Amino acid sequence: MPETPELNFRKSSYSGPTTQDCVEVADTVGASAMRDSKDPDAGHILFPASEWGAFMEDVKAGRL
């Protein structure tokens, strides 16, 4: 995948304000990025929008 512009990562609202053990996600053109909130400088993984959308559908449907 091409290099990404500046990403604005966010934690899930389910993480709670004091929880640091979670993943963060950021949206970019045609993809979503994921990183570990405990080590944000370690980088991120990009997922094509279609794969991220399928993953989220499965999570919301309770299949994962």
N, C-alpha and C positions, 0 to 999 in steps of 0.2 A: 504494500500500500504506500501511497505517497506520503511525504512528510506532512504533519498536521500543524495548523496554526496554534496559537495560544489556546489552551483548553481550560474551561471553567468546570472543575470537578465539584461534585456534590455527593453527600452521603444520603443514604436512604432515610426517610422520616421514621422508619422502624428502628433505626440505630439508637435513637435517644441522644440527648445532649451531652451526656458524660461518657458514652461508649466510644472507645478508640479502635476496637477490633472489628473492622468492617471493610468493605470495599467501597470505592468511590467510582462514580461514572460521570463521563462528560460526553456531550453530543458534538459532532462535527459533521461536515458535509459528507453524506453517504455512509457514515460510520458512527460507532460509539466506542469510547475508550474506557478501560477499566484499570484501576490501580489499587494497591494495598494502602489503606489509610495510615498504617503504622510506619510505612517506608515509602512515602510519595516520591522521593528522589531516585528510587530504583527503576522508575520508568512506568510505562503503561502498555497494555495490549489493546490493539484495535480490532474491532469486529465489524464486518460489513453490516449495514443497516438491516438487510434482510435476515441475517443470522441472529442479530440482537433482537429483532422483532419476534422471530420464532421462539427464541429462548424466553422472552418475557411472556408470550402467550402461554407457553407451557407452565411457567411458574404460576401465573395467575389462575390457570385451570387446575392447579394442584397436581400436575403430572411430574413435577420435579421437587 
